[in-house]
Amino acid sequence: PRSHNCSIGSSIRAGARPFAQAALAHVSSRRGCILSSQAAMGGKEELPAAWLANETQAVHIRRGLVYDSGWPFRLDIPVEYQDWIIVAVCAFIVFLWCSPCVCSKLQNGCSRGCTRWVYTKLHVFYWALLYLTLVIIMFTIGVLPDWTFSEFTVYLEAFTVWILENMEKAITCFCIVFGVMLALKFRERISFIAGMEHITVFRFSMWKFLGLHTKQRPVELFIWKVEGLQSAGTKLLKANDVFIEGHLGHNEPMRTRVHNNAGTGCVIRESLQFNIDETYPSTQLTLLVKDQGVMGSNELARLLLTTRELCGIEDQTGKRRASFEYSEDSFVLLALAPRGSIWVALAPVEDFDDSERAPLMSDDALMLAC
């Protein structure tokens, strides 16, 4: 019966008499055609009662709010709207049953008062809510002409079975989402425990992806010497073979050469060039002082510098001096962790212009001419 109500009755509004008359004329014409065909064939059988009932129900006119079909009123509206009313009432009932948990999360005085009262008389609250739920459901089903209590229980049972069948998938999806959120929240601690806090796995920048301008420029880090290093734990009869490794943001890892038998300190006198992006002032430069072993290397000490701190060192050692030399006046002494110290200086890298490239291009042209 519900499918027939949705076919024609859902599209006919109250007061649409011409459409109703056309539908009745269509039913009468179909009935007359069937009767004429039966008379032509000499048949004396009457029309099936089920067909007559379906055709009559198909042209049912919805009258909206009706007071003469039941107490106190009936909502004679399309079945689709009745279904949505049932869904809204069920959602409201679920909210009522969850209201103690909702009120406990709110911070206003009324919510706190309701929470204290409910948790002190929890059995009274839920028994009263059970009776209120039955009254609301009975009243709602009573005012909807196309719904019965038995039909409501059948749909409720089917929905409960569907929830239980998909519960495993829902729990699995929830655990995956919860794990991803947990990993994102504690990603720094996880990377620190794994020893990968200085390694950039995904070199992706939203500014570059959107084509926006960034304050990225090249700089050169000068390393003079390291002092006061501890001995490597894997070497008992040999001095440290020291080299320095640098990691900064989207730059590739950088390394100096290995200084054999350096011991607790050595003169490096090397430089590393990389790009710094002042758009992200919290990006860290990690300098690792390592000892080269037979298989792999061991960390002796490290230094962490943010982009903001690098700009400060550049202002002290690179931008205020016209000449550069390996001396204490041109470098800054920084402490390493867990022990030791390092002398560093930072200066901007000036790109070559076309006039400086011209002699090399001229020589190449001469060689090609020969």
N, C-alpha and C positions, 0 to 999 in steps of 0.2 A: 504493500500500500504506500510506503514512503516514496518509492520511485515514481509512482503515478502522481503523487501530490506535487513532486518537483517538476514534472514534465510540462504541464500547462498552468496548473494552479499557482506556481511560484511566479509566473510572469504576468498574472492578471491582478490588478490593484482593485481596491474597493471603489466602486463607482464607475468602473470601465465597462459600461453596459454594451457598447458596440462590439467589443472583443468577445464578451460572453455570448452575445447573440450569434456572432459568426461561428463560435465554437459549437454552440448547440445546433446551428444549421448544418455544420459539418457532420456532427454525429447523426442527425436525422437523415442526411443524404446518404451516409454510409449504411444506415439501417435500411433505408428505402432501396438501395442498390442490392443489398443482400436479400431482402424480401422479394424483389423483382426477379433476381436470379433463381431463387428457390421456386417461385411460381412458374418460371419458364421451364424449369426442369421437372415440374410436376411434384415437387416435394412439399410435404405438409409439416415439416419439423419447424419448431419455434427457435428463436435466437437463444444461444446459451446464456444462462443467468450470470455467469462470471464475466462474460464480455460486456453485458449491459451494466454490471456494477463497476467495471473498470472505466468504461466510457463515461459513465455518470460522475465518477469520482475525479476523472481527469479534468473536468470543467468546473471543479469546486472553486467558488469565489471566496477569497480571503477578505474578511471583514475587519481585521485589526482587533481593537479592544472591544470585547463582547461581554455584556452583563447578563444575558438571558440564556446562557448555555451552561452555567455552573457557578458555584460559590467560590469566592466573591466575584470573580471575573475570569475570563479566558483570553489568552493572546492568540487570536486566530491569524497568525502570520505565517509566511513561508517556512518550510521545515529547516532550511539552511540557517535562518535567524534563530530558530528555536535551539538548534544544535549549539550555536555560539553562546546563547544564554546559559545552557547547561555547562559548557566549558568555563565560562566566567564564574559561575556559582561554585564550581568545584575548585577553581583557583583561589577564590576568596575563602573557602573552607580550609584549604591547606595553609593559607596565610594565618588564619585564626589559630590553628594547631601549632604553628611555628612562632606565634607572637611572643611567648616568653623569651625565646632565644634572640629575637629581633630587639625586644625592649632592653635586654641586658647589654647590647652593644651600643645603645644610644646613651648620650651624656646629659640630657636634660633632666630636670627634677621630676617631672611627671613619669618618665620612663623608669627612673630609678625607684620611685614609689610603687609603681605597678609591679616591677620585678620583685621587690621585697615582699609584697602582698602575695603574689602568685607562688613564690618559692616557699612561703610559710604555710600556704593552704593549697598545695599542688593537687591533691586528690579532689578537693571540692571544685577547683577550676576545671579539671578535665572531665569530671562527671557532668557538670553543667554544660560544658562545651559539647559533650556527646549528645545530650538531649537537644541542644540548640542546632546541631548539625542535622539531626533527624527531622526537626521541624522545618528547617530551611529546604532540605531536599524534598520533603513531602509537599510543601507549599509550591515549590518551583515546578515539580512534575504535575501538580494539580492544575496550574494555570496554563500549561502547555498541552494543547489537545492531541498532538501527535506523539507524545511520550507517555509511557507507562512505567510503573516501578519495576516490573519484571524486565522490561527492555533496558532500563537504566542499569540494573544489576548485571545483565549480560554484557553490556558494553564496558562496565567497570571491571568485570572479571577478565575480559579480553585485554583491556589495557594493562591490568596487573600482570597477566601472563607475559605480555610483550616486554614489560619492564624487567621481569625476572629473567627472561631469555637473553636480553641484551645487557644484563648487569655485568657479566664478565668482560665484555668489550668496553663498557663504560669505565669500569675500574682500571682496565689496562690503559686506556687513553688518559685517564686522570693521573695514573702513576707516571706515565711518560711526560705529561705536561708539568707535573710537580717536580720531576727530576731535572727537566730542562731549566725551570725557574730557579731551582736550588743551585744548579751549576752556574747559572748567570749571576746569581747573587753573591756566591762565594768563589767566583772565578779567580780572583787574585790570590786567595789562600790556597786554592787547589793548585794553581800554577807555581806558587812558592814551594809547596810540599813536593811537587814533581820536579823542582829545579829548573823550570822553564819560564820564570817570571820575566826574564829579559829577552825572550824570543818572541818575535812577532810572527804569528802563524798566518793570519789573513791580512794582506797588505791592501786594504780597501779604504778609500777616503771619500766620504759623501760630498765634500767640497769639490773634489776633482770630478766626481761622477756627474754633478750638476753643472759643471763648467764655471764654478765661481772662483774668484781670485783669492789666492792664498799668499801669505807672507813667507814663502819658502825661498831660501837662499843658501849658497854653499859657504862653509867655513872650514878652517883647517885647525886641527888640534895638535899642538906641539907637546911632546912628552920628553922631558929632559932626563930625569932619573927617578928611580924608586929606592927607598931605604927602609931598613928595619923590618924586612920580611921574615916570616917564620919558615922553618924548614918543612919540606914536604914529608908527610907521614909515610909515604911509600919508599922513600930513599933513606938508607941508613949510612951508607959509605960514600955518598956522592953529593956534591953541591947542587943547588937548584939550577935548572935550565929555564930561564925566565923568558916569557913573552907576554904581551898584553893583547887582549881581545876586547873589541868595542861593539856594542849593540845600541842602536838608537832608532826607534820607530820603524818606518818603512825602509830604512837603509839596510843594505846587505851587511852581514858581519864583517868586521875589519880586524886585521891582525898585524902585529909587528913581526920582525924576524926573531928567531930564538937566539938568546944570548947564553951560550953554554958556560957552565961552571960559574954562574953569576953569584951564587950564595945568597946572602941576606939582602943584597943590594947591588945595583948595577946602573951604568949610564946607558940610557936608551937612545936618545938623540934621533928620534923618528917622529913622523907626523902622520895623522890620519885625516882624510878629507871626507866630509859627509854633508848632507843637507839638513838644515834645521827649519822647522815650520813654526813661526811665532804665533800662528793661529791657535795652536795647542800648546800653551806654556807649561802644562803639567807633564808633557812627554819626557821620559827619563832616559838619560844616557847612562849605560852600565859599562864601566871599565873593569874587566876581570884580569887580575894579575895571576898568571898560571905557570905551572911547572910542567914541562914536557916529559912524559915518561915513555917507556917502551911500547905500551899499549894505551893510547889516549893521553889525557892530561889531567892534572889536579889543580883545583883552585887554591891559591894562597891568600888572596885578599881581593877586595872589590871596592869600587867607588860609584855612588849614585849621584847624578846631577840632573836636575830638571832643565828644560829649555830656558826658563827664566834665570836660573843660576848661570847657565852657559852665557847668556847675554851679559850678565854682570861681569863674568870673567873676561869676556871679549872687550868690554868697556875699560877694564883695568889694564889688560895686557896687549890688546891689538889695535884699538882705535886711538889711543893717546900717545903712541910712540911712533916716531918716524923711522927709526932703525930697530933691528932685531938682532939679539945675540943671546947665546946660552949663558945666562947669568941670573943671579937671584933677583935682580931688578926687573927682569923681563918675564918672570914666572911667578906663579902662585903656589904655595905649599898647601896641600890638602891631605887630610888624614884618611887612611884606608881602614877598612873593617875586615878582620878583627884587630889587626895591628899593622903598622908600617905607615909610610907616607909617600907621596908622589908629587913631583913638580910638573905643572902643566901651564900652558898658555894657549889662548885662542885668538885667531885673527880671521877677518873676512877674506874670502877668495875673490880676487878681481879677475873676471873673465877677460880673455884676449880679444882685442878689437881687430878690425879688418887690416889696419895698417901694420900690426905686428904679424899677421899671417901673410902679408904680401910678399916678403922675401922668400919664404918657403914655397909659395905658389910660383914665384918667378923661377926659382931653381928647378922646380918640377917641369915648368914649361920649356926651359932650356934643355933638359934631359930628353923630353919628348921630341923636341925639334932635332936633336942629334940622332 
